Amino acid sequence: MKNACFIPGFFLFALVCLSNSSDTGTRPYSQGGYSPVLMKLSDLERSVFYQHGDRDLVNPGKILVKGSLIFINERYKGVHIVDNTNPQQPLKVGFVYAPGCLDMAAKDRILYLDNAVDLVAFDLADHRVAKRLRDVFPPPTAPDNFAYYLPREEDMIVVEWKKNP
């Protein structure tokens, strides 16, 4: 009879100890390794644009080759466009700003990219947003894949994560 009480008591004790753990999988962002950069949703709508010319490559991500063009993702910032017609002298021709951008694809003259939570079709010939699909993706997660508690207003969205000092 003692064992019958001991086993449920042990499981109850273990459950209480685990539920009182100080690390629940979420942290206030100010206590973690990264802090979010937030943007108003209304600003996100107007944030994708083209800049002609060279720009330094600081935090490269994925690379895509389409014909004579090379697209290099600048993590959370946008996409570098490089003309590789002459592979001995590739030429940086422009940059598509897209806050929250981590991925891209291309078909014909359209560059598809994520703009935080939105999917954007960017026309490479006209240098403008051809179409935007809202709320297609979840917000970008922190680079350490930890779930941070983000106290924020409804009209704000995470577009980047910065490493805390």
C-alpha positions in Angstrom: 0.0 0.0 0.0 2.9 2.3 0.7 4.1 1.9 -3.0 0.6 2.8 -4.3 0.8 6.2 -2.6 4.5 6.8 -3.3 4.3 6.5 -7.1 1.5 9.0 -7.6 3.1 11.3 -5.0 6.5 11.1 -6.9 4.8 12.0 -10.3 3.0 14.9 -8.6 6.2 16.2 -7.1 8.0 15.9 -10.5 5.2 17.7 -12.2 5.3 20.6 -9.7 9.1 20.9 -10.1 8.9 21.0 -13.9 6.1 23.5 -14.0 8.1 25.9 -11.7 11.1 25.8 -14.0 12.6 29.3 -14.5 13.2 28.6 -18.3 9.8 28.1 -19.9 11.0 28.5 -23.5 10.1 32.2 -23.7 12.0 35.2 -22.4 11.5 38.9 -22.5 13.5 40.0 -25.5 15.7 42.3 -23.3 17.0 39.3 -21.4 17.8 37.1 -24.4 20.7 37.0 -26.9 18.8 39.0 -29.5 16.5 42.0 -29.7 13.8 42.5 -32.4 13.7 45.4 -34.8 10.1 46.4 -35.2 8.3 48.2 -38.0 4.8 49.5 -38.4 2.7 47.4 -40.7 1.8 50.6 -42.6 5.5 51.3 -43.2 6.1 47.7 -44.2 3.7 48.2 -47.1 5.9 51.0 -48.5 9.3 49.5 -47.6 10.2 47.7 -50.8 12.1 49.7 -53.3 15.0 49.5 -55.8 18.3 51.4 -55.5 20.5 51.4 -58.6 24.3 50.9 -58.1 26.7 49.3 -55.7 26.1 48.5 -52.0 28.4 46.7 -49.6 27.6 43.1 -48.8 27.5 42.8 -45.0 25.5 39.8 -43.9 24.9 37.6 -47.0 22.4 34.8 -47.0 21.1 32.7 -49.9 22.3 33.0 -53.4 20.2 32.5 -56.6 21.5 32.4 -60.2 19.0 33.2 -62.9 20.4 33.5 -66.4 23.1 36.1 -66.3 21.9 37.6 -63.0 23.0 36.6 -59.5 20.7 37.5 -56.6 22.4 37.6 -53.1 20.2 37.9 -50.1 21.4 40.5 -47.5 19.8 38.9 -44.4 16.8 41.0 -43.1 17.7 43.9 -45.5 16.9 42.8 -49.1 18.5 41.4 -52.3 21.7 42.4 -54.2 21.5 42.1 -57.9 24.7 41.3 -59.8 25.1 41.2 -63.6 27.3 38.2 -64.3 27.3 38.5 -68.1 31.1 38.7 -67.8 32.0 36.2 -65.0 35.6 37.7 -64.9 34.1 41.1 -64.0 30.7 40.7 -62.2 28.9 44.0 -61.8 26.7 45.0 -58.9 23.8 46.7 -60.6 21.3 47.3 -57.8 19.7 46.4 -54.5 16.1 45.7 -53.7 15.3 46.9 -50.2 12.9 44.6 -48.4 13.0 44.6 -44.6 12.7 41.2 -43.1 13.9 39.5 -46.3 15.4 36.0 -45.8 14.5 34.2 -49.0 13.8 34.7 -52.7 13.0 33.1 -56.0 12.9 34.3 -59.6 10.8 33.6 -62.6 11.0 35.5 -65.9 11.3 39.2 -64.9 9.8 38.8 -61.4 11.8 38.5 -58.2 9.7 36.9 -55.4 10.8 37.7 -51.9 9.6 37.8 -48.3 9.1 41.2 -46.8 8.8 40.0 -43.1 5.3 38.4 -43.2 4.3 39.4 -46.8 5.2 37.8 -50.1 6.2 40.4 -52.6 6.5 40.0 -56.4 9.0 42.6 -57.6 9.2 43.5 -61.3 12.9 43.7 -62.2 12.2 45.6 -65.5 10.0 48.3 -63.9 11.8 48.3 -60.5 8.5 48.3 -58.6 6.3 46.0 -56.5 4.0 44.2 -58.9 2.0 42.4 -56.3 1.9 41.9 -52.5 0.3 39.0 -50.6 -0.2 39.9 -47.0 0.4 37.7 -44.0 1.7 34.7 -45.9 4.6 34.0 -43.6 5.1 33.9 -39.8 7.2 36.7 -38.4 11.0 36.1 -38.6 12.3 34.0 -35.7 15.4 34.9 -33.6 18.6 33.4 -35.0 19.1 31.3 -31.9 15.6 29.7 -32.6 14.5 30.7 -29.1 11.0 31.9 -28.6 11.1 35.4 -27.0 8.2 37.0 -25.4 7.6 40.2 -27.4 5.5 42.9 -25.7 4.4 44.9 -28.7 1.5 46.7 -30.3 -0.8 45.1 -32.8 0.3 47.2 -35.7 4.0 46.3 -35.3 5.9 43.5 -36.9 9.5 42.0 -36.5 11.6 42.7 -39.5 15.1 41.9 -38.1 16.9 40.5 -35.0 20.0 42.2 -33.6 22.5 40.5 -31.3 22.5 42.0 -27.8 25.9 43.3 -26.6 
